[in-house]
Amino acid sequence: MCAGLIDGLIDGLHLVIAPVLIGRGERLLDNLGDGIDGYRVSELVGSPTVTHAVRVRR
């Protein structure tokens, strides 16, 4: 997925973020450099248990 973001091959991305108390999880958007700059947050909805973030290409 990260290579697709860097290369601009992904048009949209719906991230569902839920905090995890056990384990370390995986950091999906680290080491992207400027690759994430071509995207903007089009929708952000949060609740006490989960956050939905929709990113689309500019």
GIURZI-V289530 format. One record per pair of residues at least 12 apart in sequence whose C-alpha atoms are under 7 Angstrom apart, sorted by sequence separation. I is the first residue (numbers start at 1). J is the second residue. D is the distance in Angstrom with one decimal. If there is no record, write none. Layout:
i;j;d
I;J;D
I;J;D
This chain:
i;j;d
41;53;6.8
42;54;5.6
41;54;5.7
42;55;5.6
41;55;4.4
42;56;6.4
40;55;5.3
41;56;6.5
39;55;6.0
40;56;5.6
39;56;5.3
40;57;6.3
39;57;4.3
40;58;6.2
38;57;5.8
39;58;5.4
38;58;5.8
6;32;6.4
6;35;4.1
2;32;6.8
5;35;6.0
6;36;6.9
5;36;6.7
18;49;6.3
18;50;4.7
17;50;5.7
18;51;6.5
16;50;6.9
17;51;5.1
16;51;5.8
17;52;6.3
16;52;4.7
15;52;5.7
16;53;6.5
14;52;7.0
15;53;5.1
14;53;5.8
15;54;6.2
14;54;4.4
13;54;5.7
14;55;6.5
13;55;5.2
12;55;5.7
13;56;6.4
12;56;4.3
11;56;5.8
12;57;6.4
11;57;5.4
